[in-house]
Amino acid sequence: MKTEIEKLIDPKGWVPWNNKSNPPTTITYREYMNYEPGSDVGNRVKWIGYKPKMTDQEAHKYTVDALINHNGWLRHTCVPYNGSL
């Protein structure tokens, strides 16, 4: 999410799974507001679980705030982080 992806990244986005098969349909791959040349999703893989566009509401589910309860423990570690989008 919100990642600078340089042009050296393969436009497909990921390497083929074992023996070039598609990954299990139970896996979801998401992208949110990435930028720079490698972030163009036009040539990404066509896997069932790949969903290149997320709304702000969907992306919030993957933030530090939502995933790991940052207020409960992470803020005490002195590790810098951004808990929101």
C-alpha positions in Angstrom: 0.0 0.0 0.0 1.3 3.4 -1.1 4.6 1.9 -2.2 7.1 3.3 -4.7 7.5 0.5 -7.3 10.3 1.2 -9.7 10.3 0.0 -13.3 12.7 -2.9 -12.5 9.7 -4.7 -11.1 8.2 -7.2 -13.6 4.9 -5.7 -14.9 3.2 -9.0 -14.1 3.8 -8.2 -10.4 4.6 -11.7 -9.2 6.5 -14.7 -10.4 4.7 -17.8 -11.5 3.7 -20.3 -8.9 5.2 -23.8 -8.8 5.3 -25.2 -12.3 3.7 -22.0 -13.6 0.3 -22.9 -12.2 -2.0 -20.3 -10.8 -2.1 -19.9 -7.0 -4.9 -21.3 -4.9 -8.2 -19.3 -5.3 -8.2 -18.9 -1.5 -5.3 -16.4 -1.7 -6.0 -12.7 -2.3 -3.4 -10.2 -3.6 -4.2 -6.5 -3.3 -2.7 -3.2 -4.3 -3.5 0.3 -3.0 -2.3 3.6 -4.3 1.2 2.4 -5.4 3.2 4.8 -7.5 6.1 5.1 -10.0 6.5 3.1 -13.3 6.3 -0.4 -11.7 2.9 0.4 -10.2 1.0 0.2 -13.5 -1.4 -2.7 -13.0 -2.4 -3.0 -16.7 -0.1 -6.0 -17.3 -0.5 -7.7 -13.9 -1.3 -11.4 -13.6 -4.9 -12.4 -14.2 -5.2 -14.7 -11.2 -8.6 -15.0 -9.6 -7.4 -13.7 -6.3 -5.6 -10.6 -7.7 -7.6 -7.5 -7.1 -5.6 -4.4 -8.1 -8.1 -1.7 -7.0 -9.2 -1.1 -3.4 -11.4 1.6 -2.0 -10.1 3.5 1.1 -12.6 1.5 3.2 -11.2 -1.8 1.9 -7.6 -0.7 2.3 -8.2 0.4 5.9 -8.6 -3.3 6.8 -4.9 -3.8 6.0 -3.5 -0.9 8.1 -1.4 -1.2 11.3 -4.4 0.2 13.1 -6.7 -2.6 11.9 -4.4 -5.6 11.7 -2.2 -5.6 14.8 -3.9 -3.4 17.4 -1.0 -0.8 17.5 -2.4 1.0 20.5 -2.3 -2.2 22.5 1.5 -2.8 22.2 3.3 -1.4 19.2 3.4 2.2 20.4 5.4 1.0 23.4 8.2 -0.5 21.2 9.5 2.9 19.9 9.3 1.4 16.4 8.2 4.2 14.0 5.0 3.4 12.0 2.0 4.9 10.4 -1.1 3.3 11.7 -3.5 4.6 9.1 -3.7 5.2 5.4 
